[in-house]
């Protein structure tokens, strides 16, 4: 918005709040898995949280990859750089 692009990278510190991402998931799975034992509920919700974290980290890595790709100009790359 109105902030300079130099300070936009500071939004990366929001990763501290990553544990908040799975709270709604934990509540939803708690309601859906009421008929199972507590151990089974914890196992399934932990696995779902793990899957969610993997997707989140993959997304963040893809964003970083695209961001870093902006600094490499394929138009001036040599044949040895394998720029496709």
C-alpha positions in Angstrom: 0.0 0.0 0.0 1.7 3.2 1.2 4.8 1.5 2.7 8.0 1.4 0.8 9.0 -1.9 -0.7 12.1 -2.0 1.5 10.0 -2.5 4.6 7.7 -5.1 2.9 10.1 -7.9 3.8 9.4 -7.2 7.4 6.1 -8.9 7.0 8.0 -12.1 7.0 8.2 -11.8 10.8 4.5 -12.8 10.8 5.8 -16.4 10.8 5.8 -16.1 14.6 2.0 -16.4 14.6 2.0 -19.6 12.5 0.6 -21.6 15.4 -2.6 -19.6 15.1 -3.2 -21.1 11.7 -4.2 -24.5 13.1 -6.5 -23.4 15.9 -9.6 -23.4 13.7 -8.6 -26.7 12.3 -8.2 -28.1 15.8 -11.7 -26.9 16.8 -13.3 -28.3 13.6 -11.6 -31.7 14.0 -12.5 -31.8 17.7 -16.2 -31.5 16.7 -16.0 -34.0 13.8 -14.0 -36.6 15.7 -16.1 -36.7 18.9 -17.0 -40.4 18.5 -13.3 -41.4 18.6 -11.1 -41.7 21.6 -9.0 -38.8 22.8 -5.8 -40.4 21.7 -7.2 -41.0 18.2 -8.5 -37.4 18.1 -5.0 -36.1 19.0 -3.3 -38.3 16.5 -5.6 -37.3 13.6 -5.6 -33.6 14.5 -1.8 -33.6 14.8 -1.5 -35.3 11.4 -3.9 -32.8 9.9 -1.9 -29.9 11.5 1.4 -31.4 10.1 -0.1 -31.5 6.6 -1.3 -27.9 6.9 2.1 -26.8 8.0 3.8 -28.6 5.1 1.4 -26.8 2.7 2.1 -23.5 4.4 5.9 -23.9 4.3 5.7 -25.0 0.6 3.7 -21.9 -0.2 6.2 -19.7 1.6 9.1 -21.3 -0.2 7.4 -20.8 -3.5 6.9 -17.2 -2.8 10.6 -16.8 -1.8 11.6 -18.6 -5.0 9.5 -16.2 -7.1 10.8 -13.2 -5.2 14.4 -14.3 -5.8 13.6 -15.0 -9.5 12.8 -11.4 -10.0 16.5 -10.5 -9.5 17.7 -12.9 -12.3 17.3 -11.6 -15.8 16.9 -14.6 -18.3 17.3 -12.2 -21.3 20.9 -11.6 -20.5 21.7 -15.2 -19.4 24.4 -17.1 -21.1 24.0 -20.6 -22.5 25.8 -22.1 -19.4 23.2 -20.6 -17.0 20.5 -23.0 -18.4 17.8 -20.3 -18.2 14.6 -21.8 -19.7 
